[in-house]
Each structure stands twice: as C-alpha cells, then as structure tokens.
C-alpha cells in the first residue's frame, strides 16, 4: 500500500531535473517521497 504514494519512474524522470541540488542546510530527505506525499495531500 505504501507504493501508492510513489511517482512512477517516468514521472520522476521529468520532475527530477527541477529539484534543487547542493543547497546549504540539513541533508535533504528523499525528494521523490516528499513530492509524492505533497501530491497525495493535494489530490
């Protein structure tokens, strides 16, 4: 059931280039999981 929140590989391939890299601050979490959760809440 946890797989329902994941973006497909094709969707993530399109979104990934827009994710920030080398940002100051704490280590980033799993961006794919975070974006999937946001989309789930907005849906």
N, C-alpha and C positions, 0 to 999 in steps of 0.2 A: 504494500500500500504506500510506502514511502516513495516509491518510484513515480507516483502520480504527480509529484511536485517538480520533478526534473524536466528541464527543457530538453528537447530532442538534440541529438548531435548536430543535425543540420541547422536548427535554430541557434544553438550556441556558437556554431562556426560563424554565423552572421553577426552576432552580438559581441563576441569576444574582442575584436579589434577596437571597440569603443570603450573598453574597460580601462581605467587608469592603471599605470604601472609606475614603479619607482617613486611612490608617494611617501613623504615623511610621516612619522607616527607609528602607531602599533602595526604589527604584522597583519596583513589582510586575511580575512577568512575565505572560504570557498565562494567566490563570486557567483558561480553558476547556481549554487544552492540559495544564496541570498536573493538573486534576481528571480528565481523560480518562486520563492516564498512571497516576494512582493507581488508578482503577477497573480499568485493564488489569492492573496488578500484582496486585490483589486477586482477580481473576477466575480 
